Amino acid sequence: MSQTYLVTLEPVEPYFFGAEYTFSKDDSRKDSSRYNALSTYFPQQTALLGMLRKTLLIQNKNLTMHLKGEWIDSRGGKKGNDKNYHEATALAGNEAFSYERDVNLGIIENISPIFISKNQVNYIINAKDDGYTPKFLDSKMSLNGVNKNTFILDGYNAKEYKDDTFIGTNKTSLNYDDIFKAVQTVGIKKAKDAQTNEDAFFQKTSYILKDKSKFSFFITLSKELSWSETFVTLGADQSSFKLVLKPTSETFETTFRDIFKPKSLSRIVLNSETLINEQAYSLATFILGKRAIYRQLKDRHGTKSKRYYLLEKGSVLYSDDIETLGAKLSQSHLQKVGINNFTIIKGL
Amino acid sequence: MSYIALTMGPIIDTLMLGRKTSEIWMASYLFSSFMKKTIKELKNTTDAKFIVPYVDDEEIFNDKDDGVGMFHDRFILQSQTLSIKDVEKIIQNQKDNLSKMIASSIKADEQKVKKFFDSYLQTYLFQSEENFKNPILDISEILDSIELHTPTLEADEDYLKIFLNRDTILQSQLAKDSFGKKPSFDSIEVIASQEKEIENFQAKNAQKYIAIIHADGDSLGKYIKSQTDVSKVSKNLFSFGKKASQTIKEYGAIPLFIGGDDLLIFAPVLNNDKTVFDLVENLSKDYKNTLDTTVSTLSFGISITYYKYPLYEALQKSQKALFALAKSYQYENTKQKNAVAISAQKHSGQSFDFCIAKDEKAYEDFTSLINNVLTKNLELPHAIHHKLFKHQALFKGIPIKRVADTFENIFNEDIHNDKFKEGLQNIQKLMETLGTDEQAQDKLFSMLSTIKLIRGDR
């Protein structure tokens, strides 16, 4: 029988989540690695998935931590085809996540988008159109050759700097600085002869969460777990987090119900990074958003996959046919890992 | 008669792809060149009358422009006959030409490159027959909204990223046309140090820092409203662009983009005895004189980073400094903007920032102090910053008139009354001008950190 848990992740040290540019192998550099790397604020949903799968296997004693790495050991049977292997596959699946097709995730039925919990309040990125009034004008516009009636956001001032904000379940608002604190560290890469030089100096920006804030998300599993607390590692640096699971009847949807104020026009607000295909895009009248590049690690050497261009959390999509647009965005193989999660807000 | 306007992008996202000066140059120049060619075709083949930008100087349409992108990311025109579809056709033609050039440069399939750029390049048009009271301002506001639209992108390869590679850029037809030959670009180290021959880069510490400057006109709307002849506005901004380009090069900096009141510059923090603040001063004078106005001023966001610091982050820093600090700066109860915002990140990891208006007394004191330190007219104690910081709580609790006595008590060794006397008096004067509250002291410490960096301290 399915069980939903509220999972909290509390960093025990500054964390580092790799983005497009870190210190690892990189197709844009032929010479020595970078001088500086900047962590992202949030882990990718796929990183959470990987962490959960690994944790399930460790807790169930299917994964062995060897000196050279971690893997599913054969225990008595043929390699890759024994009781341990089958148990591990049933628990966590045996395929890498793909943006393009459904994969077996074992007992993991659903992961919600990640959010912040701080002082008993839960926060997600606010809609990017907060404070603006969408409207159509009596004139024409053409967006890369697609003609429409002119759409503007009344109240938008291009000269005014405005960072994204977080909105809480108590309707309060927080800035990034209220939650995240940058931690700058410097290091020196030593050469084989143990000598250092000016070029070996590097800087890294990690983050810590302020005021005992935590990362949170919901997971639904097809069976109950016998454990509720452990320490896990996440991110390029294998930063440590305390993971706590609490059974709950709440979901992401019930937690953040009615969090966005309706406007005159119907719209979709993205709660997670979202892959939008051409069919969905053709239904959107206007997208107020930001694109980000997402890639996956293909192997233990850090080689990265092709680039996927996703819209960031908080992006807003306007459409005349909001229900059909919602249907096109509802890619189940992505939604079950917390990608392509969105809220439809009908117009007034 | 209808107005047709174009806004194009994504400029900032494209700039962020660059890692070296040549790459960032091309990321910006691509758009300027695209706009130049589009406007040229419209001007030569249609009845378009351009309101923005200024197009009456035929020289600006030459392919050879020595790498200076003078075309903004927008135009506004009037026409009796043009439709949106007509302009779309011309734009598509230019997109095809650009894709062809890039495909040839990176030896990739032209159709695949074309498909990528048709989605990547955002060319958004607006058309209206409305009789706008002030077309430049009214239409610009509409374009501000339209340009926020984010299209999807699906591609196996990022052809722009492949193209924005130094070796590819130097061989590209676009770069050769711009410079009249295969160009060469100074590396960040060379721009920062102003040393042409870099061997193991043993420059002085201050010469290892690069300033990325974003400048933008303040209250340009007010200025435009004050002008009876709208065409003069574009002409004046164009004249400012030409003058600014000269000023920037004279300082030893590189103008990456000059479009109206919008400037993007890579500059050495220090060049002989001149600093980036001298460049700011001269550009502000150019702006005031060519526009012949005090209604509109120039604000600056400047990031100062070690030469190895990622350019895309340094660019973000300077942009944030301009829009989050300088453009929202308020002082003396009623005044605003006309500010310089500094955001510095040292090689040691230390970072600091501050913002000050160019007509504040403290800015005059600050720039005068820098000048005196560099010309060795006076000296500052090496650890002045730390000494003052130690007594921050004390200074916070005293009135301005007690600052002089407090300085005397703290700096009471022989060397303070001798070698460092004048330097300390200058710092005291700066503190008295800024104030002693916590915010004012933080500003003072950031200013002192800036002076130390320029002086060459580690």
Interface residues (C-beta under 8 A of the other chain):
Chain A: Y21 S28 R29 R34 Y35 N36 L38 L137 D138 S139 K140 M141 S142 L143 N144 G145 N147 T150 F151 I152 L153 Y156 N157 A158 K159 E160 Y161 D163 Q184 T185 V186 D199 F201 Q203 I276 N277 E278 A280 Y281 F286 I287 L288 G289 K290 R291 K306 R307 Y309 L311 S315
Chain B: D13 R19 I84 E88 Q92 D118 S119 L121 Q122 T123 Y124 L125 F126 Q127 S128 E129 E130 I142 D144 S145 I146 L148 H149 T150 P151 T152 L153 E154 A155 D156 D158 K161 N165 D216 Y306 K308 Y309 P310 E313 K320 F323 A324 K327 S328 H347 S348 G349 S351
